[in-house]
Amino acid sequence: MRLNPMGAVQVQSAPPVHRAEDLTRGGVQARIVLGEQVYSLRITRAGKLILTK
């Protein structure tokens, strides 16, 4: 819970949740674009996530 500049309570909503399997469409890799940069998201055999440029 936070107060806005007027002193009123400001409720924050939860961040969006995305399943890695949905992002990779059942595969092991997906591309994520942020601005001009393209990142690679990979699911390892051990079930870990790796995000690289």
All heavy atoms as atom14 arrays in JSON, in Angstrom:
{
  "sequence": "MRLNPMGAVQVQSAPPVHRAEDLTRGGVQARIVLGEQVYSLRITRAGKLILTK",
  "atom14_mask": [
    [1, 1, 1, 1, 1, 1, 1, 1, 0, 0, 0, 0, 0, 0],
    [1, 1, 1, 1, 1, 1, 1, 1, 1, 1, 1, 0, 0, 0],
    [1, 1, 1, 1, 1, 1, 1, 1, 0, 0, 0, 0, 0, 0],
    [1, 1, 1, 1, 1, 1, 1, 1, 0, 0, 0, 0, 0, 0],
    [1, 1, 1, 1, 1, 1, 1, 0, 0, 0, 0, 0, 0, 0],
    [1, 1, 1, 1, 1, 1, 1, 1, 0, 0, 0, 0, 0, 0],
    [1, 1, 1, 1, 0, 0, 0, 0, 0, 0, 0, 0, 0, 0],
    [1, 1, 1, 1, 1, 0, 0, 0, 0, 0, 0, 0, 0, 0],
    [1, 1, 1, 1, 1, 1, 1, 0, 0, 0, 0, 0, 0, 0],
    [1, 1, 1, 1, 1, 1, 1, 1, 1, 0, 0, 0, 0, 0],
    [1, 1, 1, 1, 1, 1, 1, 0, 0, 0, 0, 0, 0, 0],
    [1, 1, 1, 1, 1, 1, 1, 1, 1, 0, 0, 0, 0, 0],
    [1, 1, 1, 1, 1, 1, 0, 0, 0, 0, 0, 0, 0, 0],
    [1, 1, 1, 1, 1, 0, 0, 0, 0, 0, 0, 0, 0, 0],
    [1, 1, 1, 1, 1, 1, 1, 0, 0, 0, 0, 0, 0, 0],
    [1, 1, 1, 1, 1, 1, 1, 0, 0, 0, 0, 0, 0, 0],
    [1, 1, 1, 1, 1, 1, 1, 0, 0, 0, 0, 0, 0, 0],
    [1, 1, 1, 1, 1, 1, 1, 1, 1, 1, 0, 0, 0, 0],
    [1, 1, 1, 1, 1, 1, 1, 1, 1, 1, 1, 0, 0, 0],
    [1, 1, 1, 1, 1, 0, 0, 0, 0, 0, 0, 0, 0, 0],
    [1, 1, 1, 1, 1, 1, 1, 1, 1, 0, 0, 0, 0, 0],
    [1, 1, 1, 1, 1, 1, 1, 1, 0, 0, 0, 0, 0, 0],
    [1, 1, 1, 1, 1, 1, 1, 1, 0, 0, 0, 0, 0, 0],
    [1, 1, 1, 1, 1, 1, 1, 0, 0, 0, 0, 0, 0, 0],
    [1, 1, 1, 1, 1, 1, 1, 1, 1, 1, 1, 0, 0, 0],
    [1, 1, 1, 1, 0, 0, 0, 0, 0, 0, 0, 0, 0, 0],
    [1, 1, 1, 1, 0, 0, 0, 0, 0, 0, 0, 0, 0, 0],
    [1, 1, 1, 1, 1, 1, 1, 0, 0, 0, 0, 0, 0, 0],
    [1, 1, 1, 1, 1, 1, 1, 1, 1, 0, 0, 0, 0, 0],
    [1, 1, 1, 1, 1, 0, 0, 0, 0, 0, 0, 0, 0, 0],
    [1, 1, 1, 1, 1, 1, 1, 1, 1, 1, 1, 0, 0, 0],
    [1, 1, 1, 1, 1, 1, 1, 1, 0, 0, 0, 0, 0, 0],
    [1, 1, 1, 1, 1, 1, 1, 0, 0, 0, 0, 0, 0, 0],
    [1, 1, 1, 1, 1, 1, 1, 1, 0, 0, 0, 0, 0, 0],
    [1, 1, 1, 1, 0, 0, 0, 0, 0, 0, 0, 0, 0, 0],
    [1, 1, 1, 1, 1, 1, 1, 1, 1, 0, 0, 0, 0, 0],
    [1, 1, 1, 1, 1, 1, 1, 1, 1, 0, 0, 0, 0, 0],
    [1, 1, 1, 1, 1, 1, 1, 0, 0, 0, 0, 0, 0, 0],
    [1, 1, 1, 1, 1, 1, 1, 1, 1, 1, 1, 1, 0, 0],
    [1, 1, 1, 1, 1, 1, 0, 0, 0, 0, 0, 0, 0, 0],
    [1, 1, 1, 1, 1, 1, 1, 1, 0, 0, 0, 0, 0, 0],
    [1, 1, 1, 1, 1, 1, 1, 1, 1, 1, 1, 0, 0, 0],
    [1, 1, 1, 1, 1, 1, 1, 1, 0, 0, 0, 0, 0, 0],
    [1, 1, 1, 1, 1, 1, 1, 0, 0, 0, 0, 0, 0, 0],
    [1, 1, 1, 1, 1, 1, 1, 1, 1, 1, 1, 0, 0, 0],
    [1, 1, 1, 1, 1, 0, 0, 0, 0, 0, 0, 0, 0, 0],
    [1, 1, 1, 1, 0, 0, 0, 0, 0, 0, 0, 0, 0, 0],
    [1, 1, 1, 1, 1, 1, 1, 1, 1, 0, 0, 0, 0, 0],
    [1, 1, 1, 1, 1, 1, 1, 1, 0, 0, 0, 0, 0, 0],
    [1, 1, 1, 1, 1, 1, 1, 1, 0, 0, 0, 0, 0, 0],
    [1, 1, 1, 1, 1, 1, 1, 1, 0, 0, 0, 0, 0, 0],
    [1, 1, 1, 1, 1, 1, 1, 0, 0, 0, 0, 0, 0, 0],
    [1, 1, 1, 1, 1, 1, 1, 1, 1, 0, 0, 0, 0, 0]
  ],
  "atom14_positions": [
    [[0.85, -1.17, 0.0], [0.0, 0.0, 0.0], [0.9, 1.23, 0.0], [1.86, 1.3, 0.74], [-0.9, -0.02, 1.23], [-1.78, 1.17, 1.33], [-3.05, 1.07, 2.62], [-2.12, 0.86, 4.09], [0.0, 0.0, 0.0], [0.0, 0.0, 0.0], [0.0, 0.0, 0.0], [0.0, 0.0, 0.0], [0.0, 0.0, 0.0], [0.0, 0.0, 0.0]],
    [[0.58, 2.17, -0.85], [1.33, 3.43, -0.93], [0.37, 4.59, -0.9], [-0.81, 4.45, -1.22], [2.14, 3.49, -2.23], [3.22, 2.46, -2.28], [4.13, 2.54, -3.47], [3.71, 3.4, -4.54], [4.41, 3.6, -5.63], [5.55, 3.01, -5.79], [3.99, 4.4, -6.58], [0.0, 0.0, 0.0], [0.0, 0.0, 0.0], [0.0, 0.0, 0.0]],
    [[0.89, 5.75, -0.56], [0.09, 6.97, -0.58], [0.49, 7.79, -1.8], [1.67, 7.92, -2.1], [0.31, 7.79, 0.69], [-0.09, 7.13, 2.0], [0.2, 8.06, 3.16], [-1.55, 6.74, 1.99], [0.0, 0.0, 0.0], [0.0, 0.0, 0.0], [0.0, 0.0, 0.0], [0.0, 0.0, 0.0], [0.0, 0.0, 0.0], [0.0, 0.0, 0.0]],
    [[-0.49, 8.34, -2.49], [-0.19, 9.22, -3.62], [0.13, 10.61, -3.07], [0.02, 10.84, -1.86], [-1.33, 9.22, -4.65], [-2.59, 9.86, -4.15], [-2.6, 10.56, -3.14], [-3.68, 9.62, -4.85], [0.0, 0.0, 0.0], [0.0, 0.0, 0.0], [0.0, 0.0, 0.0], [0.0, 0.0, 0.0], [0.0, 0.0, 0.0], [0.0, 0.0, 0.0]],
    [[0.53, 11.57, -3.9], [0.88, 12.9, -3.41], [-0.22, 13.61, -2.63], [0.05, 14.47, -1.81], [1.23, 13.67, -4.69], [1.67, 12.63, -5.65], [0.83, 11.43, -5.32], [0.0, 0.0, 0.0], [0.0, 0.0, 0.0], [0.0, 0.0, 0.0], [0.0, 0.0, 0.0], [0.0, 0.0, 0.0], [0.0, 0.0, 0.0], [0.0, 0.0, 0.0]],
    [[-1.46, 13.22, -2.86], [-2.59, 13.85, -2.15], [-2.84, 13.16, -0.8], [-3.74, 13.55, -0.07], [-3.85, 13.79, -3.01], [-3.72, 14.48, -4.35], [-3.44, 16.25, -4.2], [-5.02, 16.77, -3.59], [0.0, 0.0, 0.0], [0.0, 0.0, 0.0], [0.0, 0.0, 0.0], [0.0, 0.0, 0.0], [0.0, 0.0, 0.0], [0.0, 0.0, 0.0]],
    [[-2.08, 12.11, -0.48], [-2.26, 11.39, 0.77], [-3.27, 10.27, 0.72], [-3.54, 9.62, 1.71], [0.0, 0.0, 0.0], [0.0, 0.0, 0.0], [0.0, 0.0, 0.0], [0.0, 0.0, 0.0], [0.0, 0.0, 0.0], [0.0, 0.0, 0.0], [0.0, 0.0, 0.0], [0.0, 0.0, 0.0], [0.0, 0.0, 0.0], [0.0, 0.0, 0.0]],
    [[-3.84, 10.01, -0.47], [-4.82, 8.93, -0.61], [-4.09, 7.6, -0.83], [-2.98, 7.56, -1.36], [-5.75, 9.21, -1.78], [0.0, 0.0, 0.0], [0.0, 0.0, 0.0], [0.0, 0.0, 0.0], [0.0, 0.0, 0.0], [0.0, 0.0, 0.0], [0.0, 0.0, 0.0], [0.0, 0.0, 0.0], [0.0, 0.0, 0.0], [0.0, 0.0, 0.0]],
    [[-4.73, 6.54, -0.43], [-4.15, 5.21, -0.61], [-4.15, 4.87, -2.1], [-5.14, 5.05, -2.8], [-4.96, 4.15, 0.17], [-4.46, 2.75, -0.14], [-4.89, 4.43, 1.65], [0.0, 0.0, 0.0], [0.0, 0.0, 0.0], [0.0, 0.0, 0.0], [0.0, 0.0, 0.0], [0.0, 0.0, 0.0], [0.0, 0.0, 0.0], [0.0, 0.0, 0.0]],
    [[-3.0, 4.37, -2.56], [-2.86, 3.98, -3.96], [-2.62, 2.47, -4.0], [-1.67, 1.98, -3.43], [-1.67, 4.71, -4.58], [-1.45, 4.46, -6.03], [-0.3, 5.3, -6.57], [0.28, 6.13, -5.87], [0.04, 5.09, -7.8], [0.0, 0.0, 0.0], [0.0, 0.0, 0.0], [0.0, 0.0, 0.0], [0.0, 0.0, 0.0], [0.0, 0.0, 0.0]],
    [[-3.51, 1.74, -4.66], [-3.41, 0.29, -4.74], [-2.68, -0.08, -6.03], [-3.04, 0.39, -7.1], [-4.82, -0.36, -4.73], [-4.72, -1.86, -4.86], [-5.57, 0.05, -3.48], [0.0, 0.0, 0.0], [0.0, 0.0, 0.0], [0.0, 0.0, 0.0], [0.0, 0.0, 0.0], [0.0, 0.0, 0.0], [0.0, 0.0, 0.0], [0.0, 0.0, 0.0]],
    [[-1.66, -0.91, -5.87], [-0.91, -1.37, -7.05], [-1.46, -2.71, -7.5], [-1.72, -3.59, -6.69], [0.56, -1.51, -6.72], [1.25, -0.21, -6.45], [2.74, -0.4, -6.23], [3.22, -1.51, -6.16], [3.44, 0.68, -6.14], [0.0, 0.0, 0.0], [0.0, 0.0, 0.0], [0.0, 0.0, 0.0], [0.0, 0.0, 0.0], [0.0, 0.0, 0.0]],
    [[-1.6, -2.86, -8.8], [-2.06, -4.14, -9.32], [-0.86, -5.05, -9.51], [0.27, -4.6, -9.63], [-2.8, -3.95, -10.64], [-1.93, -3.38, -11.6], [0.0, 0.0, 0.0], [0.0, 0.0, 0.0], [0.0, 0.0, 0.0], [0.0, 0.0, 0.0], [0.0, 0.0, 0.0], [0.0, 0.0, 0.0], [0.0, 0.0, 0.0], [0.0, 0.0, 0.0]],
    [[-1.1, -6.33, -9.53], [-0.04, -7.32, -9.71], [0.49, -7.25, -11.14], [-0.27, -6.95, -12.07], [-0.58, -8.71, -9.42], [0.0, 0.0, 0.0], [0.0, 0.0, 0.0], [0.0, 0.0, 0.0], [0.0, 0.0, 0.0], [0.0, 0.0, 0.0], [0.0, 0.0, 0.0], [0.0, 0.0, 0.0], [0.0, 0.0, 0.0], [0.0, 0.0, 0.0]],
    [[1.77, -7.52, -11.34], [2.32, -7.51, -12.7], [1.73, -8.67, -13.5], [1.3, -9.68, -12.92], [3.82, -7.69, -12.49], [3.97, -8.29, -11.14], [2.78, -7.83, -10.33], [0.0, 0.0, 0.0], [0.0, 0.0, 0.0], [0.0, 0.0, 0.0], [0.0, 0.0, 0.0], [0.0, 0.0, 0.0], [0.0, 0.0, 0.0], [0.0, 0.0, 0.0]],
    [[1.72, -8.55, -14.83], [1.18, -9.65, -15.64], [2.02, -10.91, -15.49], [3.22, -10.84, -15.24], [1.26, -9.12, -17.07], [2.17, -7.95, -17.03], [2.21, -7.44, -15.63], [0.0, 0.0, 0.0], [0.0, 0.0, 0.0], [0.0, 0.0, 0.0], [0.0, 0.0, 0.0], [0.0, 0.0, 0.0], [0.0, 0.0, 0.0], [0.0, 0.0, 0.0]],
    [[1.38, -12.07, -15.61], [2.04, -13.36, -15.51], [1.96, -14.05, -16.86], [0.89, -14.13, -17.47], [1.38, -14.25, -14.43], [2.01, -15.63, -14.41], [1.46, -13.58, -13.07], [0.0, 0.0, 0.0], [0.0, 0.0, 0.0], [0.0, 0.0, 0.0], [0.0, 0.0, 0.0], [0.0, 0.0, 0.0], [0.0, 0.0, 0.0], [0.0, 0.0, 0.0]],
    [[3.11, -14.53, -17.35], [3.18, -15.24, -18.63], [3.91, -16.56, -18.4], [4.96, -16.59, -17.78], [3.94, -14.43, -19.67], [3.36, -13.08, -19.92], [2.25, -12.89, -20.7], [3.71, -11.86, -19.47], [1.95, -11.61, -20.72], [2.82, -10.96, -19.98], [0.0, 0.0, 0.0], [0.0, 0.0, 0.0], [0.0, 0.0, 0.0], [0.0, 0.0, 0.0]],
    [[3.36, -17.64, -18.92], [4.03, -18.94, -18.84], [5.11, -18.99, -19.91], [4.87, -18.65, -21.06], [3.03, -20.07, -19.06], [1.98, -20.16, -17.94], [1.01, -21.31, -18.16], [1.63, -22.56, -18.56], [2.2, -23.42, -17.71], [2.2, -23.17, -16.43], [2.75, -24.53, -18.15], [0.0, 0.0, 0.0], [0.0, 0.0, 0.0], [0.0, 0.0, 0.0]],
    [[6.31, -19.42, -19.51], [7.43, -19.51, -20.45], [7.08, -20.42, -21.62], [7.44, -20.15, -22.76], [8.68, -19.99, -19.73], [0.0, 0.0, 0.0], [0.0, 0.0, 0.0], [0.0, 0.0, 0.0], [0.0, 0.0, 0.0], [0.0, 0.0, 0.0], [0.0, 0.0, 0.0], [0.0, 0.0, 0.0], [0.0, 0.0, 0.0], [0.0, 0.0, 0.0]],
    [[6.35, -21.49, -21.33], [5.95, -22.42, -22.4], [5.03, -21.75, -23.41], [5.05, -22.11, -24.6], [5.27, -23.66, -21.8], [6.15, -24.5, -20.92], [6.21, -24.02, -19.48], [5.6, -22.98, -19.15], [6.87, -24.69, -18.68], [0.0, 0.0, 0.0], [0.0, 0.0, 0.0], [0.0, 0.0, 0.0], [0.0, 0.0, 0.0], [0.0, 0.0, 0.0]],
    [[4.23, -20.82, -22.97], [3.37, -20.08, -23.89], [4.2, -19.14, -24.76], [3.95, -19.0, -25.96], [2.31, -19.27, -23.13], [1.3, -20.16, -22.43], [1.17, -21.35, -22.79], [0.64, -19.66, -21.49], [0.0, 0.0, 0.0], [0.0, 0.0, 0.0], [0.0, 0.0, 0.0], [0.0, 0.0, 0.0], [0.0, 0.0, 0.0], [0.0, 0.0, 0.0]],
    [[5.19, -18.47, -24.14], [6.05, -17.57, -24.91], [6.86, -18.31, -25.97], [7.11, -17.79, -27.04], [7.01, -16.81, -23.98], [6.36, -15.82, -23.01], [7.41, -15.27, -22.07], [5.68, -14.7, -23.77], [0.0, 0.0, 0.0], [0.0, 0.0, 0.0], [0.0, 0.0, 0.0], [0.0, 0.0, 0.0], [0.0, 0.0, 0.0], [0.0, 0.0, 0.0]],
    [[7.26, -19.54, -25.66], [8.06, -20.33, -26.61], [7.18, -21.22, -27.5], [7.7, -21.99, -28.3], [9.05, -21.22, -25.86], [8.35, -22.12, -25.0], [10.03, -20.4, -25.04], [0.0, 0.0, 0.0], [0.0, 0.0, 0.0], [0.0, 0.0, 0.0], [0.0, 0.0, 0.0], [0.0, 0.0, 0.0], [0.0, 0.0, 0.0], [0.0, 0.0, 0.0]],
    [[5.88, -21.11, -27.32], [4.9, -21.92, -28.08], [5.23, -23.41, -28.01], [5.22, -24.12, -29.02], [4.83, -21.46, -29.53], [4.27, -20.08, -29.67], [4.09, -19.71, -31.1], [3.62, -18.33, -31.2], [3.75, -17.59, -32.27], [4.33, -18.08, -33.35], [3.31, -16.36, -32.28], [0.0, 0.0, 0.0], [0.0, 0.0, 0.0], [0.0, 0.0, 0.0]],
    [[5.58, -23.86, -26.8], [5.87, -25.27, -26.59], [7.3, -25.67, -26.93], [7.7, -26.79, -26.68], [0.0, 0.0, 0.0], [0.0, 0.0, 0.0], [0.0, 0.0, 0.0], [0.0, 0.0, 0.0], [0.0, 0.0, 0.0], [0.0, 0.0, 0.0], [0.0, 0.0, 0.0], [0.0, 0.0, 0.0], [0.0, 0.0, 0.0], [0.0, 0.0, 0.0]],
    [[8.07, -24.75, -27.46], [9.47, -25.03, -27.78], [10.37, -24.64, -26.63], [9.96, -24.65, -25.47], [0.0, 0.0, 0.0], [0.0, 0.0, 0.0], [0.0, 0.0, 0.0], [0.0, 0.0, 0.0], [0.0, 0.0, 0.0], [0.0, 0.0, 0.0], [0.0, 0.0, 0.0], [0.0, 0.0, 0.0], [0.0, 0.0, 0.0], [0.0, 0.0, 0.0]],
    [[11.61, -24.3, -26.95], [12.56, -23.94, -25.9], [13.13, -22.54, -26.06], [13.93, -22.09, -25.25], [13.73, -24.96, -25.82], [13.23, -26.32, -25.4], [14.49, -25.03, -27.12], [0.0, 0.0, 0.0], [0.0, 0.0, 0.0], [0.0, 0.0, 0.0], [0.0, 0.0, 0.0], [0.0, 0.0, 0.0], [0.0, 0.0, 0.0], [0.0, 0.0, 0.0]],
    [[12.72, -21.82, -27.12], [13.28, -20.49, -27.33], [12.23, -19.52, -27.85], [11.33, -19.89, -28.59], [14.44, -20.57, -28.34], [15.25, -19.31, -28.41], [16.56, -19.52, -29.14], [16.87, -20.61, -29.59], [17.34, -18.48, -29.26], [0.0, 0.0, 0.0], [0.0, 0.0, 0.0], [0.0, 0.0, 0.0], [0.0, 0.0, 0.0], [0.0, 0.0, 0.0]],
    [[12.39, -18.25, -27.42], [11.51, -17.18, -27.89], [12.33, -15.91, -28.04], [13.36, -15.75, -27.39], [10.37, -16.94, -26.9], [0.0, 0.0, 0.0], [0.0, 0.0, 0.0], [0.0, 0.0, 0.0], [0.0, 0.0, 0.0], [0.0, 0.0, 0.0], [0.0, 0.0, 0.0], [0.0, 0.0, 0.0], [0.0, 0.0, 0.0], [0.0, 0.0, 0.0]],
    [[11.88, -15.02, -28.89], [12.51, -13.7, -29.05], [11.62, -12.68, -28.35], [10.4, -12.71, -28.48], [12.65, -13.31, -30.52], [13.46, -14.26, -31.34], [14.9, -14.1, -31.02], [15.66, -15.09, -31.8], [16.94, -15.03, -31.96], [17.63, -14.06, -31.43], [17.55, -15.96, -32.65], [0.0, 0.0, 0.0], [0.0, 0.0, 0.0], [0.0, 0.0, 0.0]],
    [[12.26, -11.76, -27.63], [11.54, -10.71, -26.93], [12.13, -9.38, -27.38], [13.35, -9.2, -27.35], [11.67, -10.86, -25.4], [11.07, -12.2, -24.97], [11.0, -9.71, -24.69], [11.3, -12.53, -23.52], [0.0, 0.0, 0.0], [0.0, 0.0, 0.0], [0.0, 0.0, 0.0], [0.0, 0.0, 0.0], [0.0, 0.0, 0.0], [0.0, 0.0, 0.0]],
    [[11.28, -8.46, -27.81], [11.74, -7.16, -28.3], [11.41, -6.1, -27.26], [10.28, -6.02, -26.77], [11.06, -6.82, -29.65], [11.47, -5.44, -30.12], [11.37, -7.88, -30.68], [0.0, 0.0, 0.0], [0.0, 0.0, 0.0], [0.0, 0.0, 0.0], [0.0, 0.0, 0.0], [0.0, 0.0, 0.0], [0.0, 0.0, 0.0], [0.0, 0.0, 0.0]],
    [[12.42, -5.29, -26.93], [12.24, -4.15, -26.04], [12.9, -2.95, -26.7], [14.13, -2.89, -26.8], [12.87, -4.42, -24.67], [12.81, -3.26, -23.67], [11.35, -2.92, -23.34], [13.57, -3.6, -22.41], [0.0, 0.0, 0.0], [0.0, 0.0, 0.0], [0.0, 0.0, 0.0], [0.0, 0.0, 0.0], [0.0, 0.0, 0.0], [0.0, 0.0, 0.0]],
    [[12.07, -2.04, -27.19], [12.61, -0.9, -27.93], [13.28, -1.38, -29.2], [12.69, -2.08, -30.0], [0.0, 0.0, 0.0], [0.0, 0.0, 0.0], [0.0, 0.0, 0.0], [0.0, 0.0, 0.0], [0.0, 0.0, 0.0], [0.0, 0.0, 0.0], [0.0, 0.0, 0.0], [0.0, 0.0, 0.0], [0.0, 0.0, 0.0], [0.0, 0.0, 0.0]],
    [[14.56, -1.06, -29.37], [15.33, -1.48, -30.55], [16.08, -2.79, -30.31], [16.68, -3.33, -31.23], [16.34, -0.38, -30.91], [15.71, 0.95, -31.26], [15.05, 0.93, -32.62], [15.6, 0.29, -33.55], [13.99, 1.56, -32.77], [0.0, 0.0, 0.0], [0.0, 0.0, 0.0], [0.0, 0.0, 0.0], [0.0, 0.0, 0.0], [0.0, 0.0, 0.0]],
    [[16.07, -3.29, -29.08], [16.85, -4.49, -28.73], [16.01, -5.76, -28.87], [14.83, -5.78, -28.53], [17.34, -4.39, -27.28], [18.29, -3.25, -27.03], [19.64, -3.47, -27.71], [20.15, -4.58, -27.77], [20.19, -2.4, -28.25], [0.0, 0.0, 0.0], [0.0, 0.0, 0.0], [0.0, 0.0, 0.0], [0.0, 0.0, 0.0], [0.0, 0.0, 0.0]],
    [[16.65, -6.83, -29.35], [16.01, -8.14, -29.44], [16.75, -9.07, -28.48], [17.97, -9.18, -28.53], [16.07, -8.7, -30.88], [15.43, -10.09, -30.92], [15.38, -7.76, -31.85], [0.0, 0.0, 0.0], [0.0, 0.0, 0.0], [0.0, 0.0, 0.0], [0.0, 0.0, 0.0], [0.0, 0.0, 0.0], [0.0, 0.0, 0.0], [0.0, 0.0, 0.0]],
    [[15.99, -9.7, -27.62], [16.55, -10.61, -26.63], [16.1, -12.03, -26.95], [15.06, -12.24, -27.57], [16.08, -10.25, -25.22], [16.56, -8.9, -24.77], [15.86, -7.74, -25.09], [17.71, -8.77, -24.01], [16.29, -6.49, -24.68], [18.16, -7.53, -23.59], [17.45, -6.4, -23.93], [17.89, -5.17, -23.53], [0.0, 0.0, 0.0], [0.0, 0.0, 0.0]],
    [[16.88, -13.0, -26.49], [16.55, -14.4, -26.66], [16.25, -15.01, -25.3], [17.07, -14.91, -24.38], [17.72, -15.13, -27.32], [17.42, -16.5, -27.45], [0.0, 0.0, 0.0], [0.0, 0.0, 0.0], [0.0, 0.0, 0.0], [0.0, 0.0, 0.0], [0.0, 0.0, 0.0], [0.0, 0.0, 0.0], [0.0, 0.0, 0.0], [0.0, 0.0, 0.0]],
    [[15.09, -15.62, -25.16], [14.71, -16.33, -23.95], [14.79, -17.81, -24.25], [14.2, -18.29, -25.21], [13.29, -15.96, -23.53], [12.75, -16.69, -22.3], [13.46, -16.19, -21.05], [11.26, -16.51, -22.18], [0.0, 0.0, 0.0], [0.0, 0.0, 0.0], [0.0, 0.0, 0.0], [0.0, 0.0, 0.0], [0.0, 0.0, 0.0], [0.0, 0.0, 0.0]],
    [[15.55, -18.54, -23.42], [15.73, -19.97, -23.66], [15.44, -20.76, -22.4], [15.8, -20.34, -21.3], [17.17, -20.25, -24.1], [17.42, -21.67, -24.53], [18.75, -21.83, -25.23], [19.89, -21.44, -24.43], [20.55, -22.26, -23.61], [20.18, -23.52, -23.48], [21.58, -21.82, -22.93], [0.0, 0.0, 0.0], [0.0, 0.0, 0.0], [0.0, 0.0, 0.0]],
    [[14.74, -21.89, -22.55], [14.48, -22.81, -21.45], [15.52, -23.92, -21.55], [15.63, -24.59, -22.58], [13.07, -23.41, -21.52], [12.01, -22.31, -21.54], [12.83, -24.36, -20.35], [10.59, -22.82, -21.79], [0.0, 0.0, 0.0], [0.0, 0.0, 0.0], [0.0, 0.0, 0.0], [0.0, 0.0, 0.0], [0.0, 0.0, 0.0], [0.0, 0.0, 0.0]],
    [[16.32, -24.11, -20.49], [17.36, -25.14, -20.51], [16.76, -26.51, -20.22], [15.61, -26.62, -19.8], [18.44, -24.85, -19.46], [17.87, -25.01, -18.16], [19.01, -23.44, -19.61], [0.0, 0.0, 0.0], [0.0, 0.0, 0.0], [0.0, 0.0, 0.0], [0.0, 0.0, 0.0], [0.0, 0.0, 0.0], [0.0, 0.0, 0.0], [0.0, 0.0, 0.0]],
    [[17.56, -27.54, -20.41], [17.11, -28.9, -20.1], [16.81, -29.06, -18.61], [15.99, -29.9, -18.24], [18.19, -29.93, -20.5], [18.21, -30.18, -21.97], [19.16, -31.3, -22.29], [20.15, -30.77, -23.22], [21.36, -31.21, -23.38], [21.79, -32.24, -22.7], [22.17, -30.66, -24.25], [0.0, 0.0, 0.0], [0.0, 0.0, 0.0], [0.0, 0.0, 0.0]],
    [[17.47, -28.25, -17.79], [17.25, -28.31, -16.34], [16.02, -27.5, -15.91], [15.71, -27.42, -14.73], [18.48, -27.79, -15.61], [0.0, 0.0, 0.0], [0.0, 0.0, 0.0], [0.0, 0.0, 0.0], [0.0, 0.0, 0.0], [0.0, 0.0, 0.0], [0.0, 0.0, 0.0], [0.0, 0.0, 0.0], [0.0, 0.0, 0.0], [0.0, 0.0, 0.0]],
    [[15.32, -26.87, -16.89], [14.12, -26.11, -16.57], [14.39, -24.69, -16.1], [13.51, -24.06, -15.52], [0.0, 0.0, 0.0], [0.0, 0.0, 0.0], [0.0, 0.0, 0.0], [0.0, 0.0, 0.0], [0.0, 0.0, 0.0], [0.0, 0.0, 0.0], [0.0, 0.0, 0.0], [0.0, 0.0, 0.0], [0.0, 0.0, 0.0], [0.0, 0.0, 0.0]],
    [[15.59, -24.18, -16.35], [15.93, -22.81, -15.97], [15.71, -21.9, -17.17], [15.7, -22.34, -18.32], [17.41, -22.72, -15.55], [17.81, -23.71, -14.5], [17.35, -23.29, -13.16], [17.88, -24.27, -12.12], [17.44, -23.99, -10.81], [0.0, 0.0, 0.0], [0.0, 0.0, 0.0], [0.0, 0.0, 0.0], [0.0, 0.0, 0.0], [0.0, 0.0, 0.0]],
    [[15.58, -20.6, -16.91], [15.42, -19.62, -17.98], [16.71, -18.82, -18.15], [17.32, -18.41, -17.17], [14.28, -18.64, -17.67], [12.87, -19.22, -17.66], [11.89, -18.14, -17.26], [12.51, -19.78, -19.01], [0.0, 0.0, 0.0], [0.0, 0.0, 0.0], [0.0, 0.0, 0.0], [0.0, 0.0, 0.0], [0.0, 0.0, 0.0], [0.0, 0.0, 0.0]],
    [[17.09, -18.6, -19.4], [18.25, -17.76, -19.72], [17.78, -16.69, -20.68], [17.19, -16.99, -21.72], [19.38, -18.59, -20.34], [19.87, -19.65, -19.36], [20.53, -17.68, -20.77], [20.91, -20.57, -19.92], [0.0, 0.0, 0.0], [0.0, 0.0, 0.0], [0.0, 0.0, 0.0], [0.0, 0.0, 0.0], [0.0, 0.0, 0.0], [0.0, 0.0, 0.0]],
    [[18.05, -15.42, -20.34], [17.7, -14.28, -21.19], [19.0, -13.62, -21.63], [19.81, -13.21, -20.81], [16.84, -13.28, -20.43], [16.35, -12.07, -21.2], [15.41, -12.48, -22.32], [15.68, -11.08, -20.27], [0.0, 0.0, 0.0], [0.0, 0.0, 0.0], [0.0, 0.0, 0.0], [0.0, 0.0, 0.0], [0.0, 0.0, 0.0], [0.0, 0.0, 0.0]],
    [[19.23, -13.56, -22.96], [20.45, -12.96, -23.5], [20.1, -11.98, -24.61], [19.02, -12.03, -25.19], [21.4, -14.04, -24.06], [20.7, -14.79, -25.06], [21.89, -14.97, -22.98], [0.0, 0.0, 0.0], [0.0, 0.0, 0.0], [0.0, 0.0, 0.0], [0.0, 0.0, 0.0], [0.0, 0.0, 0.0], [0.0, 0.0, 0.0], [0.0, 0.0, 0.0]],
    [[21.07, -11.07, -24.89], [20.92, -10.12, -26.0], [21.28, -10.82, -27.28], [22.08, -11.69, -27.35], [21.82, -8.93, -25.81], [21.2, -7.85, -24.97], [22.05, -6.62, -25.06], [21.39, -5.48, -24.33], [22.15, -4.27, -24.43], [0.0, 0.0, 0.0], [0.0, 0.0, 0.0], [0.0, 0.0, 0.0], [0.0, 0.0, 0.0], [0.0, 0.0, 0.0]]
  ]
}
